[in-house]
Amino acid sequence: MTVASQVKQTVASLKGTKATLDAFFTIAQEEETRELLGRNNDKLNSIIDHLEQRVKTLEFEEPQYKGF
């Protein structure tokens, strides 16, 4: 498994985690819980964005891995 495919797999996993946080956020009733989930969701979005940029860099530097 290439580094690019491992990073892509990690991004997909994090997106699944984000979907779970979104679901919990919609059903959470306590404001403190909603704030915590919202902050963590923001952090996760930042990480996902960073990793997606890294995938683009990896694919540019190693075009043979593009699309894997």
VEXDREN-2710 file (C-alpha; in Angstrom, 1 decimal):
% VEXDREN-2710
k/r/px/py/pz
1/MET/0.0/0.0/0.0
2/THR/1.4/3.4/-1.0
3/VAL/1.7/6.4/1.3
4/ALA/-0.8/8.2/-0.9
5/SER/-3.4/5.4/-0.5
6/GLN/-2.8/5.2/3.2
7/VAL/-3.4/8.9/3.6
8/LYS/-6.6/8.6/1.4
9/GLN/-7.7/5.8/3.6
10/THR/-7.1/7.9/6.7
11/VAL/-9.1/10.8/5.2
12/ALA/-12.0/8.4/4.4
13/SER/-12.0/7.1/8.0
14/LEU/-11.9/10.7/9.4
15/LYS/-14.8/11.7/7.2
16/GLY/-16.7/8.7/8.7
17/THR/-15.8/9.9/12.2
18/LYS/-17.0/13.4/11.3
19/ALA/-20.3/12.0/10.1
20/THR/-20.7/10.3/13.5
21/LEU/-19.9/13.6/15.3
22/ASP/-22.5/15.4/13.2
23/ALA/-25.1/12.8/14.1
24/PHE/-24.3/13.1/17.8
25/PHE/-24.4/16.9/17.5
26/THR/-27.9/16.8/16.1
27/ILE/-29.3/14.7/18.9
28/ALA/-27.3/16.3/21.8
29/GLN/-29.5/18.2/24.1
30/GLU/-27.0/19.7/26.6
31/GLU/-25.4/22.9/25.4
32/GLU/-22.0/21.9/26.9
33/THR/-22.1/18.7/24.9
34/ARG/-23.0/20.5/21.7
35/GLU/-20.2/23.0/22.2
36/LEU/-17.7/20.2/22.7
37/LEU/-18.9/18.3/19.6
38/GLY/-18.8/21.5/17.6
39/ARG/-15.2/22.3/18.6
40/ASN/-14.1/18.8/17.8
41/ASN/-15.9/18.8/14.5
42/ASP/-14.1/22.0/13.6
43/LYS/-10.7/20.5/14.5
44/LEU/-11.5/17.4/12.5
45/ASN/-12.4/19.5/9.5
46/SER/-9.1/21.2/9.7
47/ILE/-7.2/17.9/9.9
48/ILE/-9.2/16.5/6.9
49/ASP/-8.5/19.7/4.9
50/HIS/-4.8/19.4/5.7
51/LEU/-4.6/15.7/4.7
52/GLU/-6.5/16.3/1.5
53/GLN/-3.9/19.0/0.6
54/ARG/-1.2/16.5/1.4
55/VAL/-2.8/13.9/-0.9
56/LYS/-2.7/16.5/-3.7
57/THR/1.0/17.1/-3.0
58/LEU/1.8/13.4/-2.9
59/GLU/0.0/12.9/-6.2
60/PHE/1.8/15.8/-7.8
61/GLU/5.2/14.6/-6.6
62/GLU/4.5/11.0/-7.5
63/PRO/2.1/11.0/-10.4
64/GLN/2.2/7.2/-10.6
65/TYR/0.1/7.1/-7.4
66/LYS/-2.6/9.3/-8.7
67/GLY/-6.0/7.7/-8.5
68/PHE/-5.0/4.9/-6.1
END
